[in-house]
Amino acid sequence: AELEKQIIKTGVNVDVLLDYDDLELGALHVHKGDCLHYCMPGAVDLVGARLLEKFSDTEQKLEDFDKSDNHGDHQNDTSFSGTEQRVEDGNESETEDGGDDNRNGDQNDNVNIPVTMGYYNLSCPFEMYKYSCAAMQDNESDEQVTAASMQYYQQHLSEIWRAFDSVFNDQINPQQKPKRIFMTGDSLLRQVFISIACNAFSLNAVERSEVQWRKKWPCPKGIAKCAITGGVHSGFDAASVRFTNGMEIHYVPHGGFAYGNRSQGESDVLQRMKRQVDDSGEIDFGTKTAFPPSGPMDVLVYELGAHRKPRKSREMLNSFASDIAMPLMRSKSEQRPKIVYVTTPTAHFNTTDGQHMSGKMGDEQKQCVDRVTHNPRAELEKQIIKTGVNVDVLLDYDDLELGALHVHKGDCLHYCMPGAVDLVGARLLEKFSDTEQKLEDFDKSDNHGDHQNDTSFSGTEQRVEDGNESETEDGGDDNRNGDQNDNVNIP
């Protein structure tokens, strides 16, 4: 394509030059030894649609060209190459530098997204260096990873903005009461906290925050030159934020503070909450939040994470479900917190199941693959955690095909930020306002017990039930009027 664009020039020897612009679509090929042709339907259809538009555009382009006086000037005009060529030719996909070119582009039509929204390259005071792929770039491969993540973020910016607008815009929900949210899990849930805080910060919606940055934090492995080893942007354990609408989110790791500081945190949040349920039937924030909550807990968000082996994971999930979540769900108290579980995101290591292997892994195994067939951790979680039985909301990452968006550098579990985490964070933010209605609807139903053996809570139907409207893997019609096609009446 680079050779073609050196020779073929719009307005000189063709009326229209249409670029596939598909450097990051490798996961969509036929595979089976064919990494050139795309599966159909798929990437080809967007190109076909844009070509179809050009059939009606070319006559007007030719008339405009004939009227111009500088035909010959195009010969040495470098603006026909690279990003400007793609914009010139009507291919309005995102530029790779994370700019604003597509803030109101193809998939964000009819949504007035504030120009300030978003964060990039440590522009947000809550960002951690080890997740900012833009800040860690060492080579061209790193730049491609950063561009892919930024493109994903921009493609979903309309949905992300709608979530924040619905929560922070008083005109939309004038009766909505501010909620106090307790998020506890491992570093994967901490990423979700960072996402919500950073997107809110870009909208000037943060009233107060406290982040317990560590004086020393290990540099991520695989970085040639580590720029931040402590202080702001290095790493933190607990953090709290209060937004301008009164909502508060407090994040505390569920297994103690990291790197020798475990004694400063809660060594086992689940055990503490289990004791509280046994003693009083209620739970609270504990004593390790970055700043004190302004009142009792309204929402509990839990994620087990990726540090436990399967047997221990099952044990902890069963304890959370039976000893904490289910007793709270059965409580008649109007003050009981709503319960949200976020699945562990998919790992995309080059192993049989994508999971990180205990012991030493070879360099090839540490390479992230674009897609895996299943997420064993999330599958286990969805076997035990059931909407309407032991949680109010189960939020699924649904990210089997997002392997290209990880940090890489030996980390195929955490995602670059901004990127895949932000869509999950936006959907979680919506749930903070949805859970009250969900609880009311659940309390009004007469078939609470029927959920126990209801298989409809697994797989695709589970994802739809829980508000994660991403596409199903079988290519069905579930998302014809979904996230990125709002305000378009598709037959």
C-alpha positions in Angstrom: 0.0 0.0 0.0 2.9 2.4 0.7 4.2 1.8 -2.8 0.8 2.3 -4.3 0.3 5.6 -2.5 3.7 6.8 -3.7 2.5 6.4 -7.3 -1.2 6.8 -7.1 -2.3 10.4 -6.3 -5.8 11.7 -5.8 -6.6 14.4 -8.4 -3.5 13.5 -10.5 -4.0 10.0 -11.8 -7.2 8.9 -9.9 -10.3 10.6 -8.7 -10.4 8.6 -5.5 -7.8 6.6 -3.5 -9.4 4.3 -1.0 -7.1 3.0 1.8 -7.9 -0.2 3.7 -6.1 1.4 6.8 -6.0 -2.0 8.4 -2.6 -2.4 10.1 -4.3 -3.5 13.4 -6.9 -5.9 12.1 -4.8 -9.1 12.0 -7.2 -10.9 14.2 -9.9 -10.7 11.5 -8.1 -12.7 8.8 -9.3 -16.2 7.7 -6.2 -17.7 9.5 -5.6 -21.4 8.7 -2.5 -20.3 6.9 -4.2 -17.4 5.2 -3.2 -14.0 6.8 -4.2 -12.0 3.7 -7.9 -12.5 3.1 -10.4 -11.4 5.7 -13.3 -13.4 7.1 -16.6 -12.3 5.7 -18.6 -10.5 6.9 -15.9 -8.4 8.5 -13.3 -5.8 7.6 -14.0 -6.0 3.9 -17.6 -4.8 4.4 -16.5 -1.4 5.8 -14.2 -0.9 2.7 -17.0 -2.0 0.4 -19.5 0.4 2.0 -17.0 3.3 1.6 -16.3 2.3 -2.0 -20.1 2.3 -2.6 -20.2 5.9 -1.4 -17.5 6.8 -3.8 -19.5 5.7 -6.8 -21.8 8.7 -6.2 -18.9 11.0 -5.0 -16.6 10.7 -8.1 -18.7 12.9 -10.4 -18.7 15.8 -8.0 -14.9 15.3 -7.3 -14.2 15.4 -11.0 -16.2 18.6 -11.5 -14.3 20.2 -8.6 -11.0 19.1 -9.9 -11.7 20.5 -13.4 -12.5 23.9 -11.9 -9.2 24.1 -10.0 -6.2 25.9 -11.4 -3.4 23.9 -9.8 -3.5 20.5 -11.3 0.2 20.1 -11.6 0.9 21.2 -8.0 -0.1 17.8 -6.7 2.8 16.0 -8.2 5.2 16.9 -5.3 2.6 17.5 -2.6 3.6 15.5 0.4 0.2 16.0 2.1 -1.1 13.0 0.1 0.9 10.6 2.2 0.2 9.1 5.7 -2.6 10.3 7.9 -3.5 13.3 5.8 -4.0 11.0 2.8 -6.5 8.9 4.7 -8.5 12.0 5.8 -8.3 13.4 2.3 -9.7 10.2 0.8 -12.7 10.0 3.1 -11.4 7.3 5.4 -12.2 8.9 8.7 -10.6 6.3 10.9 -8.6 7.4 13.9 -5.1 8.7 13.5 -2.5 6.8 15.3 -1.2 9.6 17.5 -4.3 9.6 19.7 -5.5 13.0 18.5 -8.9 14.4 18.3 -9.6 13.6 14.6 -12.3 11.1 15.3 -13.9 12.4 18.5 -17.1 12.8 16.6 -16.3 10.3 13.8 -17.8 7.2 12.4 -18.9 5.6 15.6 -19.5 8.7 17.7 -22.1 10.3 15.5 -24.8 12.4 17.1 -23.0 12.6 20.4 -21.5 15.9 21.5 -18.4 14.7 23.4 -16.6 17.4 25.3 -13.3 18.2 23.7 -11.6 17.9 27.1 -12.7 14.3 27.7 -10.0 11.7 27.8 -6.5 11.2 29.2 -3.2 10.1 27.6 0.5 9.8 28.5 0.1 10.5 32.2 -2.1 13.6 31.7 -4.3 12.3 34.5 -3.1 12.5 38.1 -4.4 9.0 38.9 -2.5 7.2 36.1 0.1 4.7 36.9 3.3 4.6 34.7 3.1 0.8 34.2 -0.3 1.0 32.5 0.5 4.1 30.3 1.8 2.5 27.1 2.4 5.9 25.7 4.8 6.8 28.5 6.6 3.5 28.3 7.2 3.5 24.5 10.7 2.2 23.6 10.3 1.2 20.0 8.0 0.9 17.0 6.2 -2.1 18.3 5.3 -0.2 21.5 3.9 2.6 19.4 1.7 0.2 17.5 0.3 -1.2 20.9 -0.3 2.4 22.1 -2.1 3.3 18.8 -4.3 0.2 18.9 -5.4 0.9 22.5 -6.0 4.6 21.8 -8.0 3.6 18.7 -10.2 1.3 20.7 -10.8 4.0 23.3 -11.8 6.5 20.6 -14.1 4.0 18.9 -16.0 3.6 22.1 -15.8 7.2 23.3 -19.5 7.9 22.7 -20.6 5.1 25.0 -18.1 6.1 27.6 -19.2 9.7 27.4 -22.9 8.7 27.7 -22.2 6.8 30.9 -20.4 9.7 32.5 -23.0 12.1 31.3 -25.9 10.0 32.7 -24.2 9.8 36.1 -22.8 13.4 36.5 -25.5 15.4 34.7 -28.1 16.4 37.3 -30.6 17.2 34.6 -30.7 13.6 33.5 -31.1 12.1 37.0 -32.3 15.0 39.3 -33.5 12.6 42.0 -30.4 10.4 42.0 -28.7 10.2 45.4 -24.9 10.3 45.6 -23.5 6.8 46.2 -20.6 5.7 48.3 -18.8 2.8 46.5 -16.3 0.4 47.9 -14.1 -1.3 45.3 -11.9 -4.2 46.5 -9.8 -6.6 44.5 -6.4 -6.8 43.0 -4.5 -4.6 40.5 -7.0 -5.4 37.7 -9.8 -3.7 39.6 -7.5 -0.9 40.5 -7.2 -0.3 36.7 -11.0 0.2 36.6 -10.8 2.7 39.5 -8.1 4.6 37.6 -10.2 4.6 34.5 -13.3 6.1 36.2 -11.3 8.6 38.1 -9.3 9.8 35.0 -12.3 10.2 32.7 -14.1 12.1 35.4 -11.0 14.3 36.0 -10.9 15.2 32.3 -14.5 16.4 32.7 -13.6 18.5 35.7 -15.9 16.3 37.8 -13.5 15.5 40.7 -14.0 17.4 43.9 -11.6 15.7 46.2 -9.1 12.9 45.9 -6.4 11.1 47.9 -4.0 8.7 46.3 -1.5 6.9 48.5 1.5 7.0 46.1 4.4 4.9 47.3 7.9 6.3 47.7 9.3 3.3 45.9 7.5 1.2 43.3 9.2 -1.5 41.1 9.5 -0.7 37.5 7.7 -2.9 35.0 9.9 -5.6 33.6 10.8 -5.3 29.9 11.3 -1.5 29.9 14.7 -0.3 28.7 14.7 2.9 30.6 12.3 3.2 33.6 11.4 6.9 34.1 9.3 6.7 37.3 10.3 4.6 40.3 8.4 6.3 43.1 5.9 9.1 43.9 3.2 10.3 41.6 2.4 8.0 38.7 4.5 5.1 40.2 2.1 2.9 42.1 -0.5 3.0 44.9 -2.4 0.7 47.1 -5.4 2.6 48.4 -7.1 5.6 46.8 -10.3 7.6 47.3 -12.1 10.1 45.1 -15.2 12.2 45.6 -16.9 13.6 42.5 -18.8 16.9 42.1 -22.1 15.1 42.3 -21.3 13.7 45.7 -20.5 10.2 44.6 -17.5 8.6 46.3 -15.3 5.6 45.2 -12.9 4.1 47.6 -10.4 1.4 46.3 -8.6 -0.9 48.7 -6.7 -4.1 47.7 -8.4 -7.2 49.1 -5.2 -9.0 50.0 -3.1 -6.3 51.8 -0.7 -3.7 50.4 2.0 -4.8 48.0 5.8 -5.1 48.1 6.4 -5.7 51.9 3.7 -3.2 53.0 1.0 -5.8 53.6 0.8 -4.9 57.3 -0.3 -1.4 56.4 -3.3 -2.6 54.5 -6.0 -5.1 55.3 -4.5 -8.6 54.9 -7.9 -10.2 54.0 -10.9 -7.9 53.3 -13.2 -10.9 52.6 -12.5 -12.5 56.0 -13.2 -9.1 57.7 -16.5 -8.7 55.8 -17.5 -12.4 56.6 -17.0 -11.7 60.3 -19.1 -8.5 60.0 -21.9 -10.4 58.3 -21.8 -13.1 61.0 -21.8 -10.6 63.8 -24.2 -7.9 62.6 -25.5 -8.8 59.1 -23.8 -5.6 57.7 -20.5 -4.6 56.2 -18.5 -1.4 56.1 -15.4 0.1 54.4 -12.9 -1.0 57.0 -10.2 1.4 58.2 -7.8 1.5 55.3 -9.4 3.8 52.8 -7.3 6.8 51.6 -9.8 9.2 53.2 -12.8 8.4 55.4 -16.1 7.7 53.6 -18.8 10.3 54.3 -21.3 7.6 55.3 -22.3 3.9 55.0 -21.5 1.8 51.9 -24.1 1.9 49.1 -22.3 -0.4 46.6 -19.8 -3.1 47.0 -17.7 -3.9 43.9 -15.6 -7.1 44.1 -13.2 -8.8 41.7 -11.1 -11.9 42.7 -8.4 -11.2 40.2 -5.6 -13.4 38.8 -3.2 -14.2 41.7 -4.8 -17.4 43.0 -4.6 -20.9 41.7 -7.9 -22.6 40.6 -8.6 -24.4 43.8 -8.0 -21.3 46.0 -10.0 -19.2 43.5 -13.0 -21.5 43.8 -12.7 -21.5 47.6 -12.6 -17.7 47.8 -15.4 -17.3 45.3 -17.6 -19.7 47.2 -16.9 -17.9 50.4 -17.7 -14.5 48.9 -20.9 -15.9 47.4 -22.2 -17.9 50.3 -20.8 -16.1 53.4 -21.0 -12.5 52.3 -23.0 -11.8 49.2 -26.0 -14.1 49.6 -26.7 -13.2 53.2 -26.6 -9.5 52.2 -28.9 -10.2 49.2 -31.4 -11.9 51.5 -31.3 -9.1 54.0 -34.5 -7.1 54.2 -32.6 -4.0 55.3 -33.0 -1.0 53.0 -29.5 0.0 53.9 -27.8 -3.1 52.6 -25.2 -2.4 49.9 -25.9 -3.4 46.3 -23.4 -6.0 45.1 -21.5 -5.9 41.8 -19.0 -8.5 40.7 -16.5 -7.7 37.9 -15.0 -10.7 36.1 -11.3 -11.1 35.8 -10.2 -9.9 32.4 -8.8 -12.4 29.8 -5.1 -13.2 29.8 -3.6 -13.5 26.3 -0.2 -15.2 27.0 1.0 -17.5 24.3 0.1 -20.6 26.3 -2.6 -23.3 25.8 -5.3 -21.4 27.7 -3.8 -17.9 27.6 -3.0 -18.0 31.3 0.3 -17.1 33.0 2.2 -20.3 33.9 3.7 -20.7 37.3 7.5 -21.0 37.2 9.7 -19.6 34.4 8.1 -18.8 31.1 10.1 -18.5 27.9 10.2 -15.4 25.8 7.8 -16.8 23.2 5.2 -17.7 25.9 5.4 -14.1 27.2 4.3 -12.8 23.8 0.7 -11.7 23.8 -1.7 -13.3 21.3 -4.6 -11.4 19.7 -7.2 -13.9 20.6 -7.9 -16.9 22.9 -10.8 -19.3 22.9 -11.8 -18.9 26.5 -11.1 -17.3 29.8 -11.0 -20.0 32.5 -11.0 -17.6 35.4 -14.1 -15.8 34.2 -15.8 -19.1 33.4 -15.2 -20.2 37.0 -16.5 -16.9 38.3 -19.7 -17.2 36.2 -20.3 -20.7 37.4 -20.5 -19.4 41.0 -21.6 -15.8 40.8 -25.2 -15.5 39.7 -27.2 -12.3 39.0 -30.2 -12.1 41.3 -28.9 -14.9 43.6 -25.7 -13.7 45.1 -25.0 -10.4 43.3 -27.2 -7.6 41.9 -24.9 -7.2 38.8 -22.3 -9.4 37.1 -20.2 -7.3 34.8 -18.2 -9.3 32.2 -15.1 -8.0 30.4 -16.0 -10.1 27.3 -12.5 -9.5 25.9 -11.4 -12.8 24.3 -10.3 -10.9 21.1 -8.6 -7.9 22.7 -5.1 -9.4 23.2 -3.5 -6.7 21.0 -4.5 -4.1 23.7 -2.4 -5.4 26.6 0.6 -3.7 28.0 2.8 -6.4 26.4 6.5 -6.3 27.6 5.8 -9.7 29.2 2.4 -8.5 30.6 -0.5 -10.0 28.7 -3.0 -9.5 31.6 -3.2 -5.7 32.3 -4.4 -3.5 29.5 -2.9 -0.3 28.2 -4.7 2.8 29.5 -6.6 4.4 28.0 -8.1 1.4 26.2 -10.2 -1.7 27.0 -10.5 -0.9 30.7 -12.3 2.4 30.0 -15.3 0.7 28.4 -15.7 -1.6 31.4 -15.3 1.3 33.7 -18.0 3.2 31.9 -20.4 0.3 32.1 -19.6 -0.2 35.8 -20.3 3.5 36.4 -23.7 3.1 34.8 -24.4 0.2 37.2 -24.0 2.4 40.2 -27.2 4.2 39.1 -28.8 1.0 37.8 -28.4 -1.2 40.9 -31.1 0.5 42.9 -33.7 -0.2 40.2 -32.4 -3.7 39.7 -32.9 -4.4 43.4 -36.4 -3.0 43.4 -37.3 -5.1 40.4 -35.8 -8.2 42.0 -37.6 -7.7 45.3 -40.9 -7.4 43.4 -40.4 -10.8 41.6 -41.8 -14.0 43.1 -39.3 -16.5 41.8 -36.1 -15.7 43.6 -35.3 -19.3 44.1 -35.7 -20.3 40.5 -32.4 -18.7 39.6 -30.4 -21.3 41.5 -30.3 -23.8 38.6 -31.1 -21.4 35.8 -28.6 -21.9 33.1 -29.6 -18.7 31.3 -27.2 -16.8 33.4 -24.2 -18.2 31.6 -22.6 -17.4 28.3 -24.1 -14.9 25.9 -27.4 -14.5 27.8 -25.4 -13.7 30.9 -23.6 -10.9 29.1 -26.9 -9.4 27.8 -28.5 -9.8 31.2 -25.7 -7.8 32.8 -25.7 -4.9 30.4 -22.5 -5.8 28.7 -23.8 -5.2 25.1 -20.6 -6.1 23.2 -20.9 -8.4 20.2 -21.5 -12.1 20.8 -18.9 -14.4 19.3 -21.2 -16.3 17.1 -21.8 -13.4 14.7 -25.5 -13.2 15.6 -27.8 -10.1 15.6 -27.5 -9.3 19.3 -25.8 -6.0 18.7 -27.4 -4.7 15.5 -28.6 -1.7 17.3 -25.9 -1.8 20.0 -23.1 0.4 21.3 -21.7 1.9 18.2 -24.8 2.2 16.1 -26.9 4.4 18.4 -29.4 6.8 16.7 -29.2 4.8 13.5 -32.3 2.7 12.4 -30.6 -0.3 10.9 -33.0 -2.7 9.0 
